[in-house]
């Protein structure tokens, strides 16, 4: 479990990290450099779920050596599928990370939503539902691993 005590807000006790794949920690279906080591470190504290429409057909291959569970979505209404996925995990214990229009629903359901701009950009709908916006996945993962960064960003 990851715990964040943020002045002016409730304590966040996080059990699950739900990640979009392409555009978030992969570009054009290929995992970005240095992501694997961060995910291995995070997996020591939380259960990591990768949930993807798998645009490039590579998510299972790219994540095969990682301590994550992979869910490939059906073609229809992926935003609703992602939102339902987060809701079934006990959303008050979930951090969601993504960049696309189909991530906005899971952002709404999660305790904390992190939008990644990255090389693919970030959909405005996801951006508006996020709590934090970062440049890339490494920034998101380092934010989670270094507690004071989230505290500094979210304290009121």
C-alpha positions as CSV (number, residue, x, y, z in Angstrom):
1,X,0.0,0.0,0.0
2,X,1.1,3.6,-0.7
3,X,0.0,6.2,1.8
4,X,-0.1,9.9,1.2
5,X,-0.9,12.3,4.0
6,X,-1.8,15.6,2.2
7,X,-2.6,18.7,4.3
8,X,-6.2,19.9,3.7
9,X,-7.2,16.6,2.1
10,X,-8.1,13.1,3.2
11,X,-5.3,10.6,3.6
12,X,-4.9,8.6,0.4
13,X,-4.3,4.8,1.0
14,X,-3.6,3.3,-2.4
15,X,-3.8,-0.4,-3.2
16,X,-4.1,-0.3,-7.0
17,X,-2.4,1.5,-9.8
18,X,-4.4,1.4,-13.1
19,X,-2.4,2.4,-16.1
20,X,-3.3,3.1,-19.7
21,X,-0.6,1.7,-22.1
22,X,-0.1,3.5,-25.4
23,X,0.5,7.2,-25.0
24,X,1.0,6.8,-21.3
25,X,4.0,4.6,-20.8
26,X,4.4,3.4,-24.3
27,X,4.6,5.2,-27.6
28,X,3.6,3.5,-30.9
29,X,3.2,0.3,-29.0
30,X,6.7,0.2,-27.5
31,X,7.4,0.7,-23.8
32,X,9.4,3.8,-23.1
33,X,13.0,3.5,-21.6
34,X,13.4,3.2,-17.8
35,X,9.7,2.5,-17.3
36,X,10.1,-1.2,-16.3
37,X,12.4,-0.4,-13.3
38,X,9.9,2.1,-11.9
39,X,7.0,-0.3,-12.4
40,X,8.9,-3.1,-10.6
41,X,9.6,-0.7,-7.7
42,X,5.9,0.4,-7.5
43,X,4.8,-3.3,-7.6
44,X,6.5,-3.7,-4.2
45,X,3.7,-1.6,-2.7
46,X,0.6,-1.7,-5.0
47,X,-1.1,-4.0,-7.5
48,X,-0.5,-2.7,-11.0
49,X,-3.1,-3.1,-13.7
50,X,-2.5,-2.2,-17.3
51,X,-5.8,-1.7,-19.1
52,X,-5.7,-0.9,-22.8
53,X,-7.5,-0.9,-26.1
54,X,-4.2,-2.2,-27.5
55,X,-4.1,0.0,-30.5
56,X,-0.8,-1.5,-31.8
57,X,-1.4,-5.1,-30.6
58,X,1.7,-5.1,-28.5
59,X,0.6,-4.6,-24.8
60,X,0.9,-8.3,-23.8
61,X,4.3,-8.7,-25.4
62,X,5.6,-5.4,-24.0
63,X,4.4,-6.1,-20.4
64,X,5.3,-9.9,-20.4
65,X,8.2,-9.4,-18.0
66,X,6.5,-6.9,-15.7
67,X,4.7,-7.5,-12.4
68,X,1.4,-6.3,-13.8
69,X,-1.9,-7.7,-14.9
70,X,-3.0,-6.8,-18.4
71,X,-6.5,-6.4,-19.5
72,X,-7.3,-5.8,-23.2
73,X,-10.6,-4.0,-23.8
74,X,-13.2,-4.7,-26.3
75,X,-13.7,-2.3,-29.2
76,X,-16.9,-0.7,-28.0
77,X,-17.2,2.0,-25.3
78,X,-13.7,1.7,-23.8
79,X,-14.2,4.7,-21.6
80,X,-17.1,2.9,-19.8
81,X,-15.0,-0.3,-19.6
82,X,-12.2,1.5,-18.0
83,X,-14.5,3.3,-15.5
84,X,-16.2,0.0,-14.6
85,X,-12.8,-1.6,-14.1
86,X,-11.7,1.1,-11.6
87,X,-15.1,1.0,-9.8
88,X,-14.8,-2.8,-9.2
89,X,-11.4,-2.3,-7.5
90,X,-12.7,-0.1,-4.6
91,X,-12.0,3.3,-6.3
92,X,-11.0,5.1,-3.1
93,X,-7.8,3.0,-3.2
94,X,-6.9,3.6,-6.9
95,X,-4.6,5.9,-8.7
96,X,-5.3,6.0,-12.5
97,X,-2.7,7.2,-15.0
98,X,-3.5,7.9,-18.7
99,X,-3.8,10.3,-21.5
100,X,-6.7,9.5,-23.8
101,X,-10.4,10.3,-24.1
102,X,-11.2,6.7,-23.0
103,X,-9.3,7.4,-19.7
104,X,-11.6,10.3,-18.5
105,X,-14.1,7.9,-17.0
106,X,-11.5,6.0,-15.0
107,X,-10.1,9.3,-13.9
108,X,-13.5,10.3,-12.6
109,X,-13.8,7.0,-10.6
110,X,-10.3,6.9,-9.1
111,X,-9.0,8.5,-5.9
112,X,-6.3,10.2,-7.8
113,X,-5.9,10.8,-11.5
114,X,-2.7,11.6,-13.3
115,X,-2.7,12.8,-16.9
116,X,0.4,12.2,-18.9
117,X,1.0,14.5,-21.9
118,X,3.9,12.5,-23.4
119,X,4.7,12.2,-27.1
120,X,1.1,11.4,-28.0
121,X,-0.4,14.4,-26.2
122,X,-3.3,14.3,-23.8
123,X,-7.0,14.5,-24.6
124,X,-8.7,17.5,-23.1
125,X,-11.4,15.4,-21.5
126,X,-8.8,13.4,-19.6
127,X,-6.9,16.5,-18.7
128,X,-10.1,18.1,-17.2
129,X,-10.8,15.0,-15.1
130,X,-7.2,14.7,-13.8
131,X,-5.9,15.8,-10.4
132,X,-2.3,16.2,-11.6
133,X,-0.7,16.6,-15.0
134,X,2.8,15.5,-15.8
135,X,5.1,15.5,-18.8
136,X,5.6,11.8,-19.1
137,X,5.2,8.4,-17.4
138,X,8.5,8.6,-15.6
139,X,7.4,11.8,-13.9
140,X,4.2,10.1,-12.9
141,X,5.9,7.1,-11.4
142,X,8.6,9.2,-9.6
143,X,5.7,11.3,-8.2
144,X,4.2,8.2,-6.7
145,X,7.5,6.8,-5.4
146,X,8.6,10.1,-3.8
147,X,5.7,11.0,-1.4
148,X,6.7,14.6,-0.8
149,X,6.1,15.4,-4.5
150,X,2.4,14.5,-4.3
151,X,2.1,16.3,-1.0
152,X,3.7,19.4,-2.5
153,X,1.4,19.3,-5.5
154,X,-1.9,18.6,-3.8
155,X,-1.8,20.3,-0.4
156,X,-4.2,23.1,0.1
